[in-house]
C-alpha cells in the first residue's frame, strides 16, 4: 500500500453505473502457435466504462479511505 492509494470504498454502491460499448468485445483464437502441444490460446478484450451517478446538490453516495 502506497501513500495516496484508495483501497476501500464505503457507501451505497448501487449508484455506480456501467456502460458497455456496443461491439466492444473481441476474441482472438491462436491455434497455430500452440498446435505443437495440442492446445488452443485465447485473447479477449471487453470495453466498458463506469462512474458514480449522483445529483449535483446531493452528497457523494460513496466515501473512500485514502492511505496517508
DRENTORMI-834471 format. One record per residue: x, y, z negated of N, C-alpha, C in turn; residue number from 1; residue in three letters. Coordinates in pm, 1 decimal, decimal comma. Example, Ala and Ser with C-alpha at 12.3 -4.5 7.8 and 13.67 -1.06 7.14 Angstrom:
<recs>
<<1319,0 -569,0 -780,0> <1230,0 -450,0 -780,0> <1320,0 -330,0 -780,0> 1 'ALA'>
<<1285,0 -225,0 -708,0> <1367,0 -106,0 -714,0> <1290,0 3,0 -787,0> 2 'SER'>
</recs>
This chain:
<recs>
<<83,4 -116,6 0,0> <0,0 0,0 0,0> <88,7 123,9 0,0> 1 'UNK'>
<<69,9 207,4 95,6> <148,7 330,4 105,5> <65,9 450,0 60,7> 2 'UNK'>
<<132,8 559,3 31,5> <64,8 682,0 -8,0> <-21,3 732,5 107,0> 3 'UNK'>
<<-143,0 774,1 75,5> <-233,6 826,8 177,3> <-325,7 723,0 239,0> 4 'UNK'>
<<-305,6 595,4 210,6> <-392,7 489,8 263,5> <-527,9 492,7 193,5> 5 'UNK'>
<<-632,6 443,9 261,9> <-768,2 438,8 206,5> <-818,0 293,8 208,9> 6 'UNK'>
<<-783,2 213,9 107,9> <-811,5 70,2 113,6> <-954,6 29,4 75,9> 7 'UNK'>
<<-1029,9 114,8 3,4> <-1161,5 74,5 -47,0> <-1264,4 183,5 -16,4> 8 'UNK'>
<<-1383,2 141,2 31,8> <-1495,2 232,5 54,2> <-1605,1 201,9 -45,7> 9 'UNK'>
<<-1670,7 306,8 -96,8> <-1783,3 292,6 -188,2> <-1902,9 365,7 -128,7> 10 'UNK'>
<<-2021,2 309,6 -141,4> <-2140,5 380,8 -98,0> <-2232,0 295,4 -12,8> 11 'UNK'>
<<-2315,7 363,4 63,6> <-2416,8 298,4 146,1> <-2362,3 279,9 287,9> 12 'UNK'>
<<-2311,6 162,5 318,9> <-2251,5 135,8 449,7> <-2355,7 109,8 558,4> 13 'UNK'>
<<-2485,3 115,7 524,6> <-2587,4 97,4 627,8> <-2593,5 218,5 721,1> 14 'UNK'>
<<-2527,4 328,6 687,6> <-2521,1 445,7 774,2> <-2415,6 430,3 883,7> 15 'UNK'>
<<-2338,4 323,2 880,0> <-2236,1 301,0 982,5> <-2304,0 254,5 1110,4> 16 'UNK'>
<<-2273,2 320,7 1220,2> <-2332,8 289,8 1349,8> <-2222,8 240,7 1442,9> 17 'UNK'>
<<-2247,1 127,9 1508,1> <-2150,1 72,3 1603,4> <-2204,8 84,1 1744,3> 18 'UNK'>
<<-2121,5 129,9 1836,2> <-2158,9 142,7 1976,2> <-2075,5 44,3 2056,5> 19 'UNK'>
<<-2143,2 -37,5 2134,2> <-2074,0 -133,8 2220,2> <-2078,0 -82,1 2363,4> 20 'UNK'>
<<-1965,0 -82,0 2430,1> <-1954,8 -34,7 2567,4> <-2012,3 -141,4 2660,3> 21 'UNK'>
<<-2103,3 -98,9 2749,4> <-2162,7 -193,7 2845,3> <-2052,1 -244,1 2937,8> 22 'UNK'>
<<-2043,5 -373,7 2951,5> <-1937,5 -433,4 3033,9> <-1801,1 -423,5 2968,3> 23 'UNK'>
<<-1797,9 -400,7 2838,5> <-1672,5 -379,5 2768,2> <-1601,7 -505,6 2723,7> 24 'UNK'>
<<-1660,6 -621,8 2750,4> <-1594,9 -746,2 2711,4> <-1528,1 -809,0 2832,5> 25 'UNK'>
<<-1401,5 -840,0 2817,3> <-1324,7 -903,6 2922,9> <-1256,9 -1027,7 2866,8> 26 'UNK'>
<<-1261,7 -1134,9 2942,3> <-1195,0 -1259,1 2901,7> <-1106,0 -1304,0 3016,2> 27 'UNK'>
<<-980,2 -1330,3 2985,5> <-886,0 -1383,4 3083,6> <-851,5 -1526,3 3043,7> 28 'UNK'>
<<-843,4 -1613,5 3141,9> <-809,6 -1753,5 3117,3> <-674,5 -1781,6 3182,6> 29 'UNK'>
<<-582,4 -1838,1 3106,1> <-449,5 -1873,6 3155,4> <-438,5 -2025,5 3159,3> 30 'UNK'>
<<-447,2 -2081,5 3279,7> <-442,9 -2226,2 3295,1> <-302,8 -2271,8 3334,6> 31 'UNK'>
<<-242,6 -2204,6 3430,0> <-113,9 -2248,3 3484,0> <-0,5 -2237,4 3383,1> 32 'UNK'>
<<-1,7 -2136,0 3301,3> <107,5 -2115,7 3206,2> <118,2 -2229,6 3104,8> 33 'UNK'>
<<5,3 -2286,7 3065,1> <3,4 -2390,8 2962,6> <-26,4 -2529,8 3018,8> 34 'UNK'>
<<-29,4 -2543,7 3150,0> <-66,2 -2671,3 3212,8> <32,7 -2782,8 3177,1> 35 'UNK'>
<<156,3 -2749,2 3159,0> <258,5 -2848,5 3126,8> <226,4 -2922,8 2996,6> 36 'UNK'>
<<158,5 -2856,0 2904,6> <124,7 -2915,6 2775,0> <-22,3 -2956,4 2765,9> 37 'UNK'>
<<-97,0 -2944,4 2876,8> <-238,5 -2979,4 2875,6> <-323,3 -2882,6 2795,2> 38 'UNK'>
<<-282,2 -2756,3 2793,7> <-352,9 -2655,1 2715,3> <-407,7 -2545,0 2805,6> 39 'UNK'>
<<-498,7 -2466,9 2750,0> <-554,9 -2351,4 2819,1> <-544,4 -2232,4 2724,4> 40 'UNK'>
<<-501,3 -2117,5 2776,7> <-489,6 -1996,9 2694,7> <-598,5 -1897,0 2729,7> 41 'UNK'>
<<-646,7 -1823,2 2629,2> <-749,6 -1721,1 2648,0> <-702,5 -1589,2 2589,0> 42 'UNK'>
<<-739,0 -1481,3 2655,1> <-714,0 -1346,4 2604,1> <-842,0 -1267,5 2626,6> 43 'UNK'>
<<-888,6 -1195,6 2523,7> <-1013,7 -1122,2 2539,0> <-1003,7 -983,2 2477,0> 44 'UNK'>
<<-1085,3 -893,6 2529,5> <-1098,1 -757,0 2480,1> <-1245,8 -726,7 2463,1> 45 'UNK'>
<<-1279,7 -652,4 2358,3> <-1417,8 -611,7 2335,8> <-1415,2 -465,4 2292,5> 46 'UNK'>
<<-1465,5 -377,0 2376,3> <-1460,0 -233,6 2349,5> <-1580,0 -189,8 2265,8> 47 'UNK'>
<<-1551,2 -131,1 2148,4> <-1654,6 -78,6 2060,1> <-1608,0 54,4 2001,6> 48 'UNK'>
<<-1701,5 123,7 1939,9> <-1671,8 248,0 1871,5> <-1767,0 256,5 1752,9> 49 'UNK'>
<<-1733,2 333,1 1652,8> <-1821,5 344,3 1537,6> <-1798,7 472,4 1461,0> 50 'UNK'>
<<-1901,2 510,1 1381,5> <-1891,9 628,1 1296,8> <-1996,4 619,9 1186,4> 51 'UNK'>
<<-1981,0 705,6 1086,7> <-2080,0 716,3 980,0> <-2179,5 824,4 1018,1> 52 'UNK'>
<<-2307,1 790,1 1029,9> <-2411,1 885,5 1066,4> <-2475,6 940,4 939,6> 53 'UNK'>
<<-2479,0 1072,0 928,5> <-2542,3 1136,6 813,7> <-2591,4 1273,8 856,8> 54 'UNK'>
<<-2692,9 1324,1 789,1> <-2743,4 1457,6 818,4> <-2638,0 1562,0 782,9> 55 'UNK'>
<<-2642,6 1675,4 851,3> <-2541,5 1778,8 831,8> <-2543,7 1836,6 690,3> 56 'UNK'>
<<-2660,9 1849,2 629,5> <-2669,1 1909,6 496,5> <-2673,9 1807,2 383,4> 57 'UNK'>
<<-2661,6 1679,7 415,3> <-2665,6 1573,9 313,3> <-2523,1 1540,5 268,3> 58 'UNK'>
<<-2508,6 1491,6 146,3> <-2375,3 1448,2 102,5> <-2330,6 1324,7 180,4> 59 'UNK'>
<<-2203,8 1303,6 186,3> <-2149,0 1189,1 260,4> <-2201,6 1058,9 200,4> 60 'UNK'>
<<-2247,4 963,7 284,5> <-2301,9 838,7 232,0> <-2194,6 744,6 176,8> 61 'UNK'>
<<-2068,9 770,3 210,7> <-1959,8 681,5 169,3> <-1844,8 765,1 115,3> 62 'UNK'>
<<-1787,8 720,7 4,9> <-1667,2 781,4 -52,2> <-1556,8 677,5 -42,9> 63 'UNK'>
<<-1431,6 723,7 -50,8> <-1320,6 630,3 -41,0> <-1218,8 655,6 -150,9> 64 'UNK'>
<<-1141,7 553,0 -179,3> <-1032,2 561,6 -274,5> <-905,6 585,4 -194,6> 65 'UNK'>
<<-838,6 696,5 -220,5> <-714,3 727,0 -149,6> <-596,6 702,7 -242,8> 66 'UNK'>
<<-498,9 629,2 -192,3> <-381,4 598,4 -272,9> <-295,9 725,7 -288,7> 67 'UNK'>
<<-240,9 744,2 -409,0> <-164,6 866,7 -437,2> <-18,9 842,9 -448,3> 68 'UNK'>
</recs>
